[in-house]
Amino acid sequence: MKALATSEIEAESNFIPIPIPSPLELKSEIPCSSVVSAQVSASRKEIQSILLGNDPHRLLVVCGPCSIHDSRAAIEYAQRLAQLARELEDHLLLVMRTYFEKPRSVVGWKGLLYDSELGGAPATSGGLQIARRILLSIAEHGLPCATEFLNPILAPYQEDLLAYGSIGARTVESQIHRELAAGLKMPIGMKNNLAGESASSINAVKAANRPHSLFSNDEYGRPSISQVSGNPYAHIFLRGGKNGPNLDTQSIRAAFTGLASGALRRPIMVDCSHANSGKDYRQQGSNARKVADQFLGMNPEIAGFMLESNLEEGSQSFEAGEGHVFGQSITDGCIGWDETESVLREIAAQVKT
């Protein structure tokens, strides 16, 4: 049998590789200082304390843009949230939502890591650099960061700057993503699937809690087999589904008790957006109050909630080369800053009393 030349093999492949820096190279180019590293570690421990029930008088709040597409707007939002976080820290633990990947049911803008210029051009390594600089800047403002992990290959480029992560509704049933969660050194919220079935989250928590062998890339970018010990802080994250919201007391309790082992049980995070809001961003404030009311009713099954929030409310369609509204989402609609601050101050005041 005739051996194929390299050029012939490449001609037969649909993959056109473009080299990118390894995680170690990018971290060397944009390093995390010892101060930031200590802060990230401390934030992870604070979140873990809430999930263990050792900090029962604070709510965990993940809050920020549906997706980040503008560095300047993201930093301005972070400055405002960092100030608010310091004021409310006795009652709320605020973590900024920093999402750079967007899962798509069909097609659409896939996030800053893939298309940092918003023009639909092929992905380059530029998005990785921009995202890391944004995370570092936010961390330097003293604010913890959270993201949803979509492509496991990209996780090592960011994970050292993140205090909290989640696995989304489209990937929660994926073995690869459950293995990824098992190896990440931060609390991970496992969202229920698009159908709204809490069993998907329950099974994901069980899987992420266990040790695994998984195929991955090491810090040099080389293919490898990694041994991971499991994530004891994986927990359920309810976001609603096709049958409607699941942020009521009965749904939360059913999901919580679905983890039969006491070792697996952690308080639940609730997404105030997505199917829990019927995709209407204006319902988020009301949903946050509902979750807070349950928490204030001494419900140990509540860890906190997530808000999609930006400088400006709503969303906008975005075309490359055209003007756009500064600080407004180009993906899902978000509540604006004024409402965000008002809702969080109101809930913090209720927790205080």
C-alpha positions, 0 to 999 in steps of 0.5 A: 500500500502506497504511503501518503505524503504529508501534503496529501494527508493535509489535502484530505483533512477538513482541519487547518491547524493554526498554532497557539501558545501553550497555557504555560506560555500564555501565563508567562506572557500575562502572569498572575501575581502572588497577590492575585493568586492568594486572593483567588485562593481566598475567594474559593475558600469563601465560596466553599465555606458557603457550600459547606454550610459554615457561612450560613448568613451570606448569599453567594451572588454571581453577577455580570454580563451575559457575555463579555465582548468589550474590555473597557465596558467589562472593566467599568462594570467590574469597578462598580461591582467591586465597590458594591461588593466591599459595601455588602460583603458581610451579607453577600459574596459577590462574584463577577460573571466573566463569560468568554464562550457562548454555547450555541444550539445552532450557530451564532457568535461563540464568544470573545475567545473565538471571535474577539473582533466580532466580525465572524473571522476565523478564531485566533489566539488573540481572544485568549490573550484579551480574556486573560488580561480582562480576568487579571484586571478584574482580579486586581480590583479585588473581585472574584471571577466566574465563568462557564467552561465550554471547551475543555482545552481552553480551561487551563488558560484561565482557571488560575484566575477564576474563583468559581465555574459552572458546566452549562445546560448543553454540556452537563450530561457530557462525560468530558465536562464532568471529568473536567469539573472533577479536576478543577480546583474551584467550586463548580455549579452543574446546571440542569439540562435544557429539559429542566430535569434536575436528574442531569445535575444530580448525576453530574455532581455524582460523577464530578465528585469521583476520581477520573483518568481523562485525556487532556493537554498539559501546561505545555500543550502536549496531549496527555492522560491526567489523573484527577481526584474529584471535586468535593464542591460540585453542586446543583445549579437550577436554571429552569427548562422546557416545562418552565421555572424550577426556582420554587421551594418544592423544586429546590428541595427535590433537587437537594434531596435527590443527592442521597449521600450527605457527603454530596449534598451542597446548597443549591445555586439558582439562575434567575435568568434563562428558562427561570425568567422565560428569557425575559431579563425583566423577571430577574429582579423578581426571581432574585427576591424569591430566592432571597425570601427562601434563604431568609426563611432559614432554608439551608438548601439555598447557596445563592443566585446568578444575575445577568447584568450589564451597565445598560439594560436589554440587548442589541444586535451587533454588526461588525463595523457599526456603532453599538451601545456601550455596556449593553449585551450583544447576546441575552438581555441583561438588567442594567446597573441601576436595577442590579445595585438596587436589588442587591442592596435591598436583599443585603439589607434583608439578610442583615435584619 
